[in-house]
Amino acid sequence: MAVFKQQKVEDFYDIGEELGSGQFAIVKHCKEKSTGVEYAAKFIKKRQSRASRRGVRREEIEREVDILQDLQHPNIITLHDVYENRTDVVLILELVSGGELFDFLAQKESLCEEEATEFIKQILNGVQYLHSKKIVHFDLKPENIMLLDNNIQLPRIKLIDFGLAHRIKDGVEFKNIFGTPEFVAPEIVNYEPLGLEADMWSIGVITYILLSGASPFLGDSKQETLANISAVNFEFDEEFFGSTSELAKSFIRQLLVKDTRKRLKIQDALNHPWIKVTTWIKSETCTLKTKRLKEYTIQSHSSMPPNNTYVNFERFANVLEDISLVEMGLKNVAQKRESLQDDVEALLSIYIEKEAWYKEESERIRQELSQVRYEFRKAEALRKGLQEDLRTTDDSLASIDSRYLTREAHLSSLRQELNAELRWLQEVMGSLNGEAGNKGFGSISALNNEVNEALKELLSRACGGDLRPQAQPDISESS
């Protein structure tokens, strides 16, 4: 993680004149007090709150510093030191005093393709170093291609401004919309996954402008420019490319390819015949006029807003980011709605199933209760019938008991009368037996039997046919 010194930068450096400015940064000339070495101090305005749109977020500054601290290459600007105060982060950078490459070339009357390839080769070398570390610049354009010193015949190229640079991680998808509209790749415009190929597209645009002084996709508005990029709508106008070699056009064509898989990789670009040719045939066909390049640089520096600002793109990216978040939110809501709908349907199915079961059970219970009520009424009626029968039986038993008592009393009375009569008969029979002793025994026995039969019949009629054994007289004994 980048470490920012919290001391005042003015205590260690003499801050001089302003060298340039951007949307949220100012570059000033400075000299280290201890060594006298000259540097460029880039003051980056920090964003003071998350809600603010002014300034650069601290994490973005840290990312730029982390990348710069990892870079050491002849064609890439060098970071010397970093300071921080309440409002700014100050990057102490290598002083690149030769100006922009296009400004340098525009001062020439003409440009040979051999010279152009030497500068393009330096740009490719710097980009190859970046790509070897999986770093993408994402903002390659003429303003960020500087010269270390323009007082020599072949100045050294320096790639600057790594504010948009990112490390690409394998297996991690990265999307964003940033950069300068005129130089961004179609995958940035279309908000597709980004990689090292984005820089190669920008090199194609830079080469096209360098050789012709015309921008391949620049339209009358930013929207038209982006539409041209997305459609890869460009051509080699004879007016601009009449003196350009076919190898140069081939190089540009293979870079301005929408399909990132078919676009030239950095090593392929370095190995392209147009770049590898070391000896050029001196002829009019390889000499390019720089008049249009001069017009282009003047226009790009004077245009409002300037080409080197990406504030509108940043806002556009924020809007797209917000839209993406809203879409993700809507997708989540839709998924939750579908899940909720499934749950509701499942609950409804369970409810319908339970409702049918409850209706069935309710009907069964109702029928059982009806049967129970019927059985209860039936039992109640039976109970009442039994009670009535019991009352009738009780009455009958009481009547029988009364009759039985009456009969028993009557029988007792009859028994007493009969016993009295029997005693009387016995007395009579006794007297008769005495008188008949002399007249013969046979006639007496016959009479005795007749009397006994008569008495039994009499008792039977008197008792209603129910003569107790003990009440029957034994007349035979008396005889």
Sequence and secondary structure as in RCSB ss.txt:
>XXXX:A:sequence
MAVFKQQKVEDFYDIGEELGSGQFAIVKHCKEKSTGVEYAAKFIKKRQSRASRRGVRREEIEREVDILQDLQHPN
IITLHDVYENRTDVVLILELVSGGELFDFLAQKESLCEEEATEFIKQILNGVQYLHSKKIVHFDLKPENIMLLDN
NIQLPRIKLIDFGLAHRIKDGVEFKNIFGTPEFVAPEIVNYEPLGLEADMWSIGVITYILLSGASPFLGDSKQET
LANISAVNFEFDEEFFGSTSELAKSFIRQLLVKDTRKRLKIQDALNHPWIKVTTWIKSETCTLKTKRLKEYTIQS
HSSMPPNNTYVNFERFANVLEDISLVEMGLKNVAQKRESLQDDVEALLSIYIEKEAWYKEESERIRQELSQVRYE
FRKAEALRKGLQEDLRTTDDSLASIDSRYLTREAHLSSLRQELNAELRWLQEVMGSLNGEAGNKGFGSISALNNE
VNEALKELLSRACGGDLRPQAQPDISESS
>XXXX:A:secstr
    B S GGGTEEEEEEEEE SSEEEEEEEETTT  EEEEEEEEB  STT  SSB HHHHHHHHHHHHT   TT
B  EEEEEE SSEEEEEEE   S BHHHHHHTSSEEEHHHHHHHHHHHHHHHHHHHHTTEE S  SGGGEEES S
SSSS  EEE   TT EE  TT       S GGG  HHHHTT    THHHHHHHHHHHHHHHHSS SS  SSHHHH
HHHHHTT     HHHHTT  HHHHHHHHHHS SSTTTS  HHHHHTSHHHH      SGGGEEE HHHHHHHHHH
HH SS TT  HHHHHHHHHHHHHHHHHHHHHHHHHHHHHHHHHHHHHHHHHHHHHHHHHHHHHHHHHHHHHHHHH
HHHHHHHHHHHHHHHHHHHHHHHHHHHHHHHHHHHHHHHHHHHHHHHHHHHHHHHHHHHHTTTT HHHHHHHHHH
HHHHHHHHHHHHHTT   GGGS  HHHH 
